[in-house]
Amino acid sequence: MAPAPSSAVLTLLLASSLGAQSRDLPVDPDAAFRQMHAAWQAKHRAFVDAMRAARQSGKLPKGGVPPADVQQAERAAIAARDAVVAAFGKRDDLHAASYLLFANMHERHRDYASAVRAYEHSLRRGDPEAPNLRTLGSLCLAALNSKDDTLAAKWMRTTIEQEDRRGGAQRNLAVRTSYYPRTLISLGDWKALERHLAALAGDSAPRCRQAAATFGVVAALHRGELAAAKKKLAAIRAAPSEFPDHQGWAVLAQFALDVHDGAFDRGAASVRAFLESPASNGSAIERNTRRYLAAVAPFLGKPAPGLRADHSVGGELTGRDVLPGLRGKVVVLDFWQPWCEPCRKAMPEMVAAQARYAGAVQVLGVCKVENYGYDVSAKKAVRPIAAAEYPGHVADFRKDMALTYPLLVCDTAQNSRAYKIAGVPTLVIVDRQGVVRYMSCGAGEPGLFRIALEGVVGKQSGTRGAVVR
């Protein structure tokens, strides 16, 4: 592992992220800031309370447009936030604690890029020799949510180095065992990932050793080293006591490998066998994985349910069921919503699949009308959105994301109910005969989808794998 940065290096790192800015200051800028922050906080709390009350009373059904009073409360909270930003957004001389409040305010409004800058300011105002580890952890998560993987990796690496420098008395295991390796995979920085996984494998914490093993599988999948991935998976499945929180994930990964090999029935049978086995007292992650697999299992090897399209953005596919007209092609269904960050992260993989298998594969993004979405250019949530305007919002989203495949919009949750969507994104691979061969719920690993699609496109004979009716 690289040596921990010196105080001078850390100071330069912070200075490179922050512009030296100044303006005329009141006598006590922190007191003035806290007063304006308290005013925003009161208005934001009023908005949250109004939203909760509207939901509990039935005035705001899921996906519905908020009542006028809720919209007014939200506008008041946004105006108060904008006032704070106008007055203090370009200041770099507040106390470290004030910048933490600033960062929290930005995060409440999902402005993660501004939150990153506030956290950086807080660190700069603190002790460069021993930066606050909790602030560093919050900065890592904000950078990750800002969609800037390079920035996130930089601060995650700094966090780990600072923790190691202090002897590991306080360690953010979420950064160490999840966020950082996932970010390195997103960046394709395999050398840095190998170094990090080696450090995790030699760590005394069981969670670190487990992460080394599971991410070793992911790295092998992304590099196309399938034999190595299978061997690593077999070791995980053979040691349930050592990997109690990863058995469901290992089944899902092995399922993708079976689909890649064209062993559709074997893969489906292994998923069902796992679900029939006694559930362990694993973590919430393991329980969620089992829940996702339970949502997937009923569809494997069966004809895909009908897919309704009330609106088609970037295509001409509309009607009560668009799938019969696509027989002869492998169809990929990506159930998504604009506000879903993992959905957006998965979309480049969908674009790549459409390009790689042009003519043989048709990717379809599938969403339902909701009352809020996401502005890709501004990197912020958009709400409320009237139902009649939602297809237009999806069209703007498609353009900003440079998507090359159609996005189908359903006015109701009909498609979600038909496919029993347990979380977005959900990916479904339907073969040339209209049979579901692969399905995954939640963020998952892009590498699993990629190898499964390769199996359905390249190795399906047209008769392999019986259809379960």
C-alpha positions as CSV (number, residue, x, y, z in Angstrom):
1,M,0.0,0.0,0.0
2,A,1.3,3.5,-0.8
3,P,2.6,5.5,2.2
4,A,0.2,7.9,3.9
5,P,0.4,11.5,2.5
6,S,2.2,14.0,4.6
7,S,0.4,17.1,6.0
8,A,1.9,19.2,3.2
9,V,0.7,16.8,0.5
10,L,-2.8,16.7,2.1
11,T,-2.9,20.5,2.2
12,L,-2.0,20.7,-1.5
13,L,-4.6,18.1,-2.3
14,L,-7.3,20.2,-0.6
15,A,-6.0,23.4,-2.1
16,S,-6.2,22.0,-5.6
17,S,-9.9,21.2,-5.0
18,L,-10.8,24.6,-3.7
19,G,-10.4,28.0,-5.3
20,A,-9.3,30.8,-3.1
21,Q,-12.3,33.1,-2.9
22,S,-13.2,36.0,-0.8
23,R,-15.7,38.8,-0.3
24,D,-16.4,41.4,2.3
25,L,-17.2,39.7,5.6
26,P,-19.7,40.5,8.4
27,V,-18.2,40.7,11.8
28,D,-19.3,37.2,12.7
29,P,-19.9,35.3,9.4
30,D,-20.5,31.9,11.2
31,A,-23.2,33.4,13.4
32,A,-24.9,34.9,10.3
33,F,-24.6,31.6,8.5
34,R,-26.1,29.6,11.3
35,Q,-29.0,32.0,11.5
36,M,-29.8,31.5,7.8
37,H,-29.2,27.8,8.0
38,A,-31.6,27.5,10.9
39,A,-34.3,29.3,8.8
40,W,-33.7,26.9,5.9
41,Q,-33.8,23.9,8.3
42,A,-37.2,25.0,9.7
43,K,-38.7,25.4,6.2
44,H,-37.2,22.1,5.0
45,R,-38.6,20.3,8.1
46,A,-42.0,21.9,7.3
47,F,-41.8,20.5,3.8
48,V,-40.8,17.0,5.0
49,D,-43.7,17.0,7.5
50,A,-46.2,18.2,4.9
51,M,-45.1,15.4,2.5
52,R,-45.4,12.8,5.2
53,A,-48.8,14.0,6.3
54,A,-50.0,14.0,2.7
55,R,-48.9,10.4,2.2
56,Q,-50.4,9.2,5.5
57,S,-53.7,10.9,4.7
58,G,-53.9,9.4,1.2
59,K,-53.7,12.8,-0.5
60,L,-50.4,11.8,-2.1
61,P,-50.5,8.3,-3.6
62,K,-47.3,6.7,-4.7
63,G,-46.3,8.4,-8.0
64,G,-48.9,11.1,-7.6
65,V,-48.6,14.9,-7.8
66,P,-48.1,16.5,-4.4
67,P,-51.0,18.7,-3.2
68,A,-50.6,22.5,-3.5
69,D,-49.6,23.0,0.1
70,V,-46.8,20.4,-0.2
71,Q,-45.5,22.1,-3.4
72,Q,-45.6,25.5,-1.7
73,A,-43.6,24.1,1.3
74,E,-41.0,22.7,-1.0
75,R,-40.7,26.0,-2.9
76,A,-40.2,27.8,0.4
77,A,-37.5,25.3,1.4
78,I,-35.7,25.7,-1.9
79,A,-35.9,29.5,-1.7
80,A,-34.4,29.4,1.8
81,R,-31.6,27.1,0.5
82,D,-30.9,29.4,-2.4
83,A,-30.6,32.4,-0.1
84,V,-28.0,30.6,2.0
85,V,-26.0,29.7,-1.1
86,A,-26.2,33.3,-2.5
87,A,-25.0,34.7,0.8
88,F,-22.3,32.1,1.7
89,G,-21.7,29.9,-1.3
90,K,-18.5,31.6,-2.3
91,R,-17.0,31.9,1.1
92,D,-14.0,29.9,2.2
93,D,-13.5,31.3,5.7
94,L,-16.2,29.8,7.8
95,H,-15.5,27.4,10.6
96,A,-15.2,23.7,9.8
97,A,-18.4,23.0,11.7
98,S,-20.3,25.5,9.6
99,Y,-19.2,23.9,6.4
100,L,-20.5,20.5,7.7
101,L,-23.9,22.1,8.1
102,F,-23.6,23.5,4.6
103,A,-22.8,20.1,3.2
104,N,-25.8,18.6,5.0
105,M,-28.0,21.2,3.5
106,H,-26.7,20.4,0.0
107,E,-27.2,16.7,0.5
108,R,-30.8,17.2,1.6
109,H,-31.4,18.9,-1.7
110,R,-29.4,16.1,-3.5
111,D,-26.8,18.7,-4.7
112,Y,-23.9,16.3,-4.1
113,A,-21.3,18.3,-6.1
114,S,-21.8,21.3,-3.8
115,A,-21.8,19.0,-0.8
116,V,-18.3,17.8,-1.9
117,R,-17.0,21.3,-2.0
118,A,-18.4,22.1,1.4
119,Y,-16.8,19.0,3.0
120,E,-13.5,19.9,1.3
121,H,-13.8,23.4,2.8
122,S,-14.4,21.8,6.2
123,L,-11.3,19.7,6.0
124,R,-9.2,22.7,4.8
125,R,-10.3,24.6,7.9
126,G,-9.4,21.7,10.2
127,D,-6.1,20.1,11.1
128,P,-4.2,19.1,7.9
129,E,-2.0,16.8,9.9
130,A,-5.0,14.8,11.2
131,P,-8.1,15.5,9.1
132,N,-11.4,14.5,10.6
133,L,-12.0,10.9,9.6
134,R,-15.8,11.2,9.9
135,T,-15.7,14.2,7.5
136,L,-13.6,12.2,5.1
137,G,-16.1,9.4,5.1
138,S,-19.0,11.7,4.4
139,L,-17.0,13.4,1.7
140,C,-16.4,10.0,0.1
141,L,-20.1,9.2,0.0
142,A,-21.0,12.7,-1.4
143,A,-18.3,12.3,-4.1
144,L,-19.7,8.9,-5.0
145,N,-23.2,10.4,-5.2
146,S,-22.0,13.3,-7.3
147,K,-21.3,10.7,-10.1
148,D,-17.6,11.7,-10.2
149,D,-15.8,8.4,-9.8
150,T,-12.3,9.9,-10.2
151,L,-12.9,12.4,-7.4
152,A,-14.5,9.7,-5.3
153,A,-11.6,7.4,-5.7
154,K,-9.2,10.1,-4.8
155,W,-10.9,10.8,-1.5
156,M,-11.5,7.2,-0.7
157,R,-7.8,6.4,-1.2
158,T,-7.0,9.4,1.1
159,T,-9.4,8.2,3.7
160,I,-7.9,4.7,3.8
161,E,-4.4,6.0,3.9
162,Q,-5.3,8.4,6.8
163,E,-6.9,5.5,8.7
164,D,-3.9,3.3,8.2
165,R,-1.6,6.0,9.3
166,R,-3.4,6.2,12.6
167,G,-3.2,2.5,13.2
168,G,-6.7,1.5,12.2
169,A,-8.4,2.5,15.5
170,Q,-11.2,4.1,13.5
171,R,-11.9,2.6,10.1
172,N,-14.8,3.1,7.6
173,L,-15.3,-0.4,6.4
174,A,-18.0,0.7,4.0
175,V,-15.5,2.7,2.1
176,R,-12.8,0.0,2.4
177,T,-14.8,-3.0,1.5
178,S,-17.5,-1.7,-0.8
179,Y,-17.3,1.9,-2.2
180,Y,-13.6,2.0,-3.1
181,P,-13.4,-1.4,-4.9
182,R,-16.7,-0.7,-6.7
183,T,-15.4,2.7,-7.8
184,L,-12.1,1.2,-9.0
185,I,-14.1,-1.3,-11.1
186,S,-16.1,1.5,-12.6
187,L,-12.9,3.3,-13.5
188,G,-11.3,0.1,-14.9
189,D,-8.3,0.7,-12.6
190,W,-7.4,-3.0,-12.3
191,K,-3.9,-2.4,-10.9
192,A,-5.2,-0.3,-8.1
193,L,-7.9,-2.8,-7.5
194,E,-5.4,-5.7,-7.3
195,R,-3.3,-3.8,-4.7
196,H,-6.4,-3.0,-2.6
197,L,-7.7,-6.5,-2.7
198,A,-4.3,-7.8,-1.6
199,A,-4.5,-5.5,1.4
200,L,-8.0,-6.6,2.2
201,A,-7.0,-10.3,1.9
202,G,-4.3,-9.8,4.5
203,D,-6.5,-7.8,6.9
204,S,-7.6,-9.3,10.2
205,A,-11.2,-8.2,9.9
206,P,-13.4,-10.9,8.4
207,R,-15.4,-8.3,6.4
208,C,-12.2,-7.3,4.6
209,R,-11.3,-10.8,3.7
210,Q,-14.8,-11.5,2.5
211,A,-14.7,-8.4,0.3
212,A,-11.3,-9.5,-1.1
213,A,-12.9,-12.8,-2.2
214,T,-16.1,-11.5,-3.6
215,F,-14.5,-8.6,-5.5
216,G,-11.9,-11.0,-6.8
217,V,-14.8,-12.7,-8.5
218,V,-16.1,-9.5,-9.9
219,A,-12.7,-8.5,-11.2
220,A,-12.2,-11.8,-12.9
221,L,-15.7,-11.5,-14.6
222,H,-14.9,-8.0,-15.9
223,R,-11.6,-9.2,-17.3
224,G,-13.2,-12.2,-18.9
225,E,-11.4,-14.7,-16.8
226,L,-14.4,-17.0,-16.4
227,A,-12.5,-20.1,-15.2
228,A,-10.9,-18.1,-12.4
229,A,-14.3,-16.6,-11.5
230,K,-15.9,-20.1,-11.3
231,K,-13.1,-21.3,-9.1
232,K,-13.4,-18.4,-6.7
233,L,-17.2,-18.7,-6.6
234,A,-16.9,-22.4,-5.7
235,A,-14.7,-21.5,-2.8
236,I,-17.2,-19.0,-1.5
237,R,-20.1,-21.4,-1.8
238,A,-18.1,-24.2,-0.1
239,A,-17.6,-22.0,3.0
240,P,-21.0,-20.7,4.1
241,S,-19.8,-20.1,7.6
242,E,-16.9,-17.9,6.4
243,F,-19.1,-16.1,3.9
244,P,-22.6,-16.0,5.5
245,D,-23.6,-12.8,3.8
246,H,-22.5,-13.7,0.2
247,Q,-24.2,-17.1,-0.5
248,G,-27.1,-15.6,-2.4
249,W,-24.8,-13.3,-4.3
250,A,-22.6,-16.4,-5.2
251,V,-25.7,-18.2,-6.5
252,L,-26.7,-15.2,-8.6
253,A,-23.1,-15.0,-10.1
254,Q,-23.1,-18.7,-10.8
255,F,-26.5,-18.4,-12.5
256,A,-25.0,-15.8,-14.9
257,L,-22.1,-18.1,-15.6
258,D,-24.5,-21.0,-16.3
259,V,-26.5,-18.8,-18.7
260,H,-23.2,-17.8,-20.4
261,D,-22.5,-21.5,-21.0
262,G,-26.0,-22.1,-22.4
263,A,-27.0,-24.2,-19.4
264,F,-30.3,-22.3,-18.9
265,D,-32.1,-25.1,-17.1
266,R,-29.2,-25.8,-14.7
267,G,-28.9,-22.1,-13.8
268,A,-32.6,-21.8,-13.1
269,A,-32.6,-25.0,-11.1
270,S,-29.7,-23.7,-8.9
271,V,-31.6,-20.5,-8.1
272,R,-34.7,-22.5,-7.1
273,A,-32.7,-25.0,-5.0
274,F,-31.1,-22.1,-3.1
275,L,-34.5,-20.6,-2.3
276,E,-35.7,-24.0,-1.1
277,S,-32.8,-24.3,1.3
278,P,-33.2,-22.9,4.9
279,A,-32.5,-19.1,5.0
280,S,-29.5,-18.2,7.1
281,N,-29.5,-15.4,9.7
282,G,-27.3,-13.3,7.5
283,S,-27.1,-9.6,7.1
284,A,-29.7,-7.3,5.4
285,I,-27.7,-7.6,2.2
286,E,-28.1,-11.4,2.2
287,R,-31.8,-11.1,3.0
288,N,-32.2,-8.6,0.1
289,T,-30.3,-10.9,-2.3
290,R,-32.6,-13.8,-1.4
291,R,-35.6,-11.5,-1.9
292,Y,-34.4,-10.5,-5.3
293,L,-33.8,-14.1,-6.3
294,A,-37.3,-15.0,-5.1
295,A,-38.6,-12.3,-7.4
296,V,-36.6,-13.7,-10.3
297,A,-37.1,-17.4,-10.0
298,P,-40.8,-17.7,-11.1
299,F,-40.0,-16.2,-14.5
300,L,-37.0,-18.3,-15.5
301,G,-37.6,-20.6,-18.4
302,K,-41.2,-19.2,-18.9
303,P,-42.7,-17.0,-21.6
304,A,-42.1,-13.3,-20.9
305,P,-45.2,-11.5,-19.7
306,G,-46.7,-8.9,-22.0
307,L,-45.1,-5.5,-22.1
308,R,-47.4,-2.5,-22.5
309,A,-46.1,0.8,-24.0
310,D,-48.3,3.8,-23.8
311,H,-45.5,6.1,-25.0
312,S,-42.4,5.3,-27.0
313,V,-39.4,7.7,-26.8
314,G,-36.9,7.0,-29.6
315,G,-38.9,4.4,-31.3
316,E,-42.3,3.4,-32.7
317,L,-43.1,0.6,-30.2
318,T,-46.5,1.2,-28.6
319,G,-49.4,-1.0,-27.8
320,R,-50.7,-3.5,-25.3
321,D,-47.8,-5.9,-25.9
322,V,-44.8,-5.0,-27.9
323,L,-42.8,-8.2,-27.4
324,P,-44.5,-10.5,-30.1
325,G,-43.3,-8.1,-32.8
326,L,-39.7,-8.6,-31.7
327,R,-39.6,-12.4,-31.9
328,G,-36.4,-13.6,-33.6
329,K,-34.3,-11.0,-31.6
330,V,-32.9,-11.3,-28.1
331,V,-34.7,-8.6,-26.1
332,V,-33.2,-6.9,-23.1
333,L,-35.7,-5.2,-20.8
334,D,-34.2,-2.5,-18.5
335,F,-36.7,-1.5,-15.8
336,W,-35.6,1.9,-14.6
337,Q,-36.7,5.3,-13.3
338,P,-34.9,8.7,-13.9
339,W,-34.3,9.3,-10.2
340,C,-32.5,6.0,-9.8
341,E,-28.7,6.4,-9.7
342,P,-27.8,2.7,-10.2
343,C,-30.2,2.8,-13.2
344,R,-28.2,5.6,-14.7
345,K,-24.9,3.9,-14.0
346,A,-26.2,0.7,-15.8
347,M,-27.2,2.6,-18.9
348,P,-23.8,2.8,-20.6
349,E,-23.8,-1.0,-20.4
350,M,-27.1,-1.1,-22.2
351,V,-25.8,1.3,-24.9
352,A,-22.8,-0.9,-25.4
353,A,-24.9,-4.1,-25.7
354,Q,-27.1,-2.5,-28.3
355,A,-24.1,-1.5,-30.4
356,R,-22.2,-4.8,-29.9
357,Y,-25.1,-7.0,-31.0
358,A,-26.7,-4.6,-33.6
359,G,-29.4,-6.5,-35.4
360,A,-29.5,-9.4,-33.0
361,V,-30.5,-7.6,-29.8
362,Q,-33.1,-5.0,-29.0
363,V,-32.7,-3.1,-25.7
364,L,-35.8,-1.5,-24.3
365,G,-35.8,0.8,-21.3
366,V,-39.1,0.4,-19.4
367,C,-40.4,3.0,-16.9
368,K,-43.7,4.2,-15.5
369,V,-45.2,7.6,-15.1
370,E,-44.2,9.2,-11.8
371,N,-44.3,12.7,-10.4
372,Y,-40.6,13.3,-10.3
373,G,-37.5,12.6,-12.3
374,Y,-33.9,13.7,-12.8
375,D,-32.2,16.5,-14.8
376,V,-29.0,14.9,-16.1
377,S,-27.4,18.2,-17.2
378,A,-28.1,19.9,-13.9
379,K,-27.5,16.7,-11.9
380,K,-30.5,17.3,-9.7
381,A,-34.0,15.9,-9.0
382,V,-36.9,17.5,-10.8
383,R,-40.4,17.6,-9.2
384,P,-43.3,17.8,-9.5
385,I,-43.8,16.5,-13.1
386,A,-47.4,16.4,-14.4
387,A,-48.4,13.0,-15.9
388,A,-48.9,14.5,-19.3
389,E,-45.4,16.0,-19.2
390,Y,-43.6,12.8,-18.1
391,P,-42.9,11.4,-21.6
392,G,-41.3,14.7,-22.5
393,H,-39.1,14.5,-19.4
394,V,-38.1,11.0,-20.4
395,A,-37.2,12.3,-23.9
396,D,-34.9,15.0,-22.4
397,F,-33.4,12.3,-20.2
398,R,-32.7,10.1,-23.2
399,K,-31.0,12.9,-25.1
400,D,-28.9,14.0,-22.2
401,M,-27.8,10.4,-21.5
402,A,-27.1,9.8,-25.2
403,L,-29.1,6.6,-25.2
404,T,-29.4,4.7,-28.5
405,Y,-32.4,2.5,-27.7
406,P,-36.1,3.2,-27.2
407,L,-37.5,4.1,-23.8
408,L,-41.1,2.8,-23.2
409,V,-43.3,4.6,-20.8
410,C,-46.4,3.0,-19.2
411,D,-49.1,5.3,-17.7
412,T,-49.6,2.8,-14.9
413,A,-47.6,0.3,-12.9
414,Q,-48.9,-2.5,-15.2
415,N,-45.5,-3.7,-16.4
416,S,-44.0,-3.5,-12.9
417,R,-46.7,-5.7,-11.6
418,A,-46.5,-8.2,-14.5
419,Y,-42.8,-8.6,-13.9
420,K,-43.1,-8.3,-10.1
421,I,-40.4,-5.7,-10.0
422,A,-38.7,-5.7,-6.5
423,G,-36.3,-2.9,-7.2
424,V,-34.8,-0.9,-10.0
425,P,-32.8,-1.4,-12.1
426,T,-34.2,-4.8,-13.0
427,L,-32.7,-6.5,-16.1
428,V,-34.5,-9.2,-18.1
429,I,-33.1,-11.1,-21.0
430,V,-35.7,-12.7,-23.3
431,D,-34.5,-15.1,-25.9
432,R,-35.5,-15.3,-29.6
433,Q,-38.6,-17.4,-28.8
434,G,-39.8,-15.0,-26.1
435,V,-38.6,-17.0,-23.1
436,V,-37.0,-15.4,-20.0
437,R,-33.5,-16.7,-19.7
438,Y,-31.9,-14.3,-17.3
439,M,-33.2,-11.7,-14.8
440,S,-31.5,-9.7,-12.0
441,C,-33.0,-7.2,-9.6
442,G,-31.2,-4.3,-8.1
443,A,-27.8,-2.8,-9.0
444,G,-26.0,-6.1,-9.2
445,E,-22.8,-6.2,-11.2
446,P,-22.6,-5.1,-14.8
447,G,-20.2,-8.0,-15.6
448,L,-22.9,-10.6,-14.7
449,F,-25.4,-9.1,-17.2
450,R,-22.7,-8.9,-19.9
451,I,-21.7,-12.6,-19.7
452,A,-25.3,-13.7,-19.4
453,L,-26.3,-11.8,-22.6
454,E,-23.3,-13.2,-24.4
455,G,-24.6,-16.7,-23.6
456,V,-28.2,-16.0,-24.8
457,V,-27.1,-14.3,-28.0
458,G,-24.2,-16.4,-29.0
459,K,-24.9,-19.9,-27.7
460,Q,-28.6,-20.3,-27.8
461,S,-29.5,-23.0,-30.4
462,G,-33.2,-22.1,-30.5
463,T,-34.2,-25.4,-28.8
464,R,-31.8,-25.6,-25.9
465,G,-33.6,-25.3,-22.5
466,A,-37.2,-26.4,-22.2
467,V,-39.9,-23.9,-21.7
468,V,-41.6,-24.3,-18.4
469,R,-45.4,-23.6,-18.7
